[in-house]
Amino acid sequence: MKKFPLHKAFTFLEPGPVLLIGTRDKGKNNIMTLSWSMVMDFTPQFAFLTGPWNFSYAALTKTKECVISVPTVEMAQTVVKIGDCCGADTDKFKKFNLTPLAAQNVKAPLIKECLANIECRVTDHIKKHNIFVLEALAAWYEPRHKEKRTIHAVGDGTFITDGHKINLRKFMADKLPPGV
């Protein structure tokens, strides 16, 4: 084994899917790009990290709701550009030609161009670590979406895309919740 710089160790763990987080506050939709998220349980419960440096933080803390949207590889450049501008002075739906759709349980919009959208309510905010814990209320999937591969940030400006899928369900059948 070769010693690796400790300050870059996160690049081995970071590659979860890059997400778009939709919020709505004061009648205005916004989107932020996010790569630090995790599944917490099958219930479904999720968590992600963002803080006051992000314009969406105020909407999340005030409205306690959002939509997690899952973009695919064809949206990679748009996803990075969304994260490169601020919702305080930019209508990101208009600028990036994205279509907001009404959600069923939250005011934040779904994003039509994404593979999946999950409506969420914030159930906890761990301020010390800027972690938002979310309960999923509804999930939406676009089966006609031809591209299914998602992108994963390495954390150094490079990305990994999903590749070949390996099916090992027979070894995990007793661990999976019914219907999964």
C-alpha positions in Angstrom: 0.0 0.0 0.0 1.1 3.5 -0.7 0.4 6.4 1.7 -2.3 8.7 0.5 -2.8 12.4 1.4 -5.3 12.4 4.3 -6.9 15.7 3.1 -7.9 13.8 -0.1 -9.3 10.7 1.6 -12.9 11.8 1.1 -12.5 11.2 -2.6 -12.7 7.4 -2.0 -16.0 7.8 -0.1 -17.7 10.7 -1.9 -19.0 9.1 -5.1 -22.7 9.0 -4.2 -25.0 10.2 -6.9 -25.0 14.0 -7.5 -28.4 15.3 -6.7 -30.4 18.4 -7.4 -32.3 19.8 -4.4 -35.4 21.8 -5.2 -36.9 24.3 -2.7 -39.6 27.0 -2.8 -39.6 30.0 -0.6 -41.5 33.3 -0.9 -43.1 32.1 -4.1 -39.7 31.4 -5.8 -38.4 28.0 -6.9 -34.7 27.3 -6.5 -32.3 24.4 -7.2 -29.0 23.5 -5.7 -26.5 20.9 -6.7 -25.5 18.5 -3.9 -23.2 15.5 -3.7 -23.1 14.8 0.1 -26.1 12.6 0.8 -26.9 9.2 2.3 -29.7 6.7 2.7 -30.4 6.2 6.4 -33.0 3.5 6.4 -35.5 1.6 4.2 -38.3 3.6 5.8 -37.3 5.8 3.6 -35.2 8.3 5.4 -32.3 10.3 3.9 -29.8 12.9 5.0 -27.7 15.5 3.3 -25.3 18.2 4.2 -25.5 21.9 3.3 -25.1 25.1 5.3 -25.6 28.8 5.5 -23.1 29.3 2.6 -25.8 27.9 0.3 -28.8 30.1 -0.7 -31.2 27.1 -0.4 -30.3 26.7 3.3 -32.7 29.5 4.4 -35.6 27.9 2.5 -34.8 24.4 3.9 -34.7 25.7 7.5 -37.9 27.9 7.0 -40.1 25.6 5.0 -38.7 22.2 6.2 -39.3 20.6 2.8 -37.6 19.9 -0.5 -37.5 17.7 -3.5 -34.5 15.5 -4.2 -34.2 15.1 -8.0 -31.9 12.6 -9.6 -30.3 13.8 -12.8 -28.6 11.5 -15.3 -25.3 11.7 -17.1 -26.7 13.7 -20.0 -27.3 16.5 -17.5 -23.8 16.5 -16.1 -22.7 19.9 -17.4 -26.0 21.5 -16.4 -25.8 20.1 -12.9 -22.3 21.5 -12.4 -23.4 24.9 -13.8 -26.5 24.9 -11.5 -24.1 24.6 -8.6 -21.9 27.4 -10.0 -24.5 30.1 -9.7 -26.7 31.5 -6.9 -30.5 31.3 -6.6 -30.5 34.7 -5.0 -30.0 36.4 -8.4 -30.7 33.6 -10.9 -33.9 31.7 -11.9 -32.1 28.4 -12.4 -35.2 26.8 -14.0 -35.3 29.5 -16.7 -31.5 29.8 -17.1 -31.0 26.0 -17.6 -34.3 25.4 -19.5 -35.7 23.0 -16.8 -39.3 22.3 -16.2 -40.7 22.6 -12.7 -43.6 20.3 -12.0 -46.1 20.5 -9.1 -45.4 18.1 -6.3 -48.1 16.3 -4.4 -47.1 16.9 -0.8 -44.6 19.8 -0.8 -44.5 23.2 -2.4 -41.0 22.6 -3.8 -41.0 21.6 -7.5 -40.2 18.3 -9.2 -37.8 18.6 -12.1 -39.3 17.0 -15.3 -35.9 16.4 -16.9 -34.7 14.2 -14.0 -34.9 10.4 -13.8 -36.5 10.5 -10.4 -37.9 13.0 -7.9 -38.5 12.4 -4.1 -40.7 14.7 -2.1 -39.3 15.2 1.4 -40.0 16.8 4.7 -37.1 17.8 7.0 -37.5 15.9 10.3 -34.3 17.0 11.9 -31.5 19.6 11.4 -28.3 18.8 13.1 -26.9 22.3 13.1 -23.5 21.4 14.5 -22.8 19.4 11.3 -25.2 21.1 8.9 -27.0 17.8 8.3 -30.6 17.7 7.3 -32.5 14.5 8.0 -35.4 13.9 5.6 -38.5 11.7 5.5 -39.6 10.8 2.0 -43.3 11.5 1.3 -43.7 10.5 -2.3 -41.4 9.3 -5.1 -41.7 9.8 -8.8 -39.9 8.0 -11.7 -39.8 8.6 -15.4 -39.7 5.2 -17.1 -39.5 6.8 -20.6 -36.2 8.4 -19.7 -33.8 6.6 -22.0 -30.6 7.5 -20.0 -30.5 5.8 -16.6 -26.9 6.3 -15.6 -26.3 8.8 -12.8 -23.2 10.9 -12.1 -21.0 10.7 -9.0 -18.7 13.5 -7.8 -15.2 12.5 -6.8 -14.8 15.8 -5.1 -11.9 17.1 -7.2 -13.8 18.3 -10.2 -14.0 14.9 -11.8 -17.0 12.6 -12.0 -17.8 8.9 -12.3 -20.8 7.5 -14.2 -22.6 4.4 -13.4 -21.5 1.4 -15.4 -22.3 -2.3 -15.5 -24.9 -3.5 -13.0 -24.2 -6.7 -11.1 -27.2 -8.6 -9.7 -26.4 -10.4 -6.4 -30.0 -10.2 -5.0 -30.1 -14.0 -4.4 -27.5 -13.6 -1.7 -29.3 -10.7 -0.1 -33.0 -11.7 -0.4 -33.4 -12.1 3.4 -32.1 -8.6 4.1 -34.2 -6.7 1.5 -37.6 -5.2 2.6 -40.7 -6.7 0.9 -41.3 -5.3 -2.6 -37.8 -4.1 -3.2 
